[in-house]
Amino acid sequence: MSEPTGAARRRGPFQVGDQVQLTDPKGRHYTFTLEAGKNFHTHKGSFPHDELIGAPEGSVVRTTGNVAYLALRPLLPDYVLSMPRGAAVVYPKDAGQILAFADIFAGARVVEAGVGSGSLSAFLLRAIGDQGMLHSYERREDFADIAKANVERYFGGPHPAWQLTVGDLQDNLSDTDVDRVILDMLAPWECLEAVSKALVPGGILCCYVATTTQLARTVESIREIGCFAEPQPWESMIRNWHVEGLAVRPDHRMIGHTGFLVTARRLADGVEPPMRRRRPAKGAYGEDYEGPNKG
């Protein structure tokens, strides 16, 4: 059985063409690609790439200035934060939430709209594997080109499960029997009718939006279309901790708001969602509102 795409690039001694992440004594990262005969230069000196080629991952190299650097292959979260960008990337904390709560599984058939720089595409492809299917839609050709280059650089070439289409999802979506749909765009509500026809019963829609106004409209639009169970919106934040002996405290900086996530399950055809039991607060809906909560 052949190895999954990109697996060989994640283990064994360093080889020519591998991405290497150096960590200096202050914890700063430097990422580069190994090339025979080349040198890595910093303001603290240099060292030859050949010193790492053939060396095991986790080696330590010293520059001509006698500064030690730890050499490891970058993890995917490291890679997506350092890769070239067209649009903003989906941060690892949100990509991890999407993989977990959209229940992305090996072999899944996934549609993604809003590829950006390819961050989420790489996470999705690694989760679904070679036997899955990821069809990504991106309106802007320049963003699609950057995403394609980033994803192929990470996997070492084209991924057999990936198809990338330049154009609007609602105008080009032809996929059927889709298990999961991920929408990372300004107006995901514009695509709900199209994706509801593509999703299998029980399939999951996951939307990633940046602002509270987008969040509100997305949730209400999912309710109004009538073929999804009650949507679940949330956000996550990360706070690292400083641990040095008895000095244990939260870091002064944290990864706060990056975006909101909304998930909803596709109902079987012809089934109406159960009535929501909780009552909205008085004034939560304006007089001109005509959705399912009217009255």
Secondary structure, DSSP 8 states (H G I E B T S, - for coil): ----TTGGGGSSS--TT-EEEEE-TTS-EEEEE--TT-EEEETTEEEEGGGTTT--TTEEEE-TT--EEEEE---HHHHHHHS--SS----HHHHHHHHHHTT--TT-EEEEE--TTSHHHHHHHHHH-TTSEEEEEES-HHHHHHHHHHHHHHHTS--TTEEEEES-HHHH----SEEEEEEESS-GGGGHHHHHHHEEEEEEEEEEESSHHHHHHHHHHHHHHSSB---EEE---B--EEEETTEEEE-S--B----EEEEEEB--TT-------S---TTSS-TT--STT--
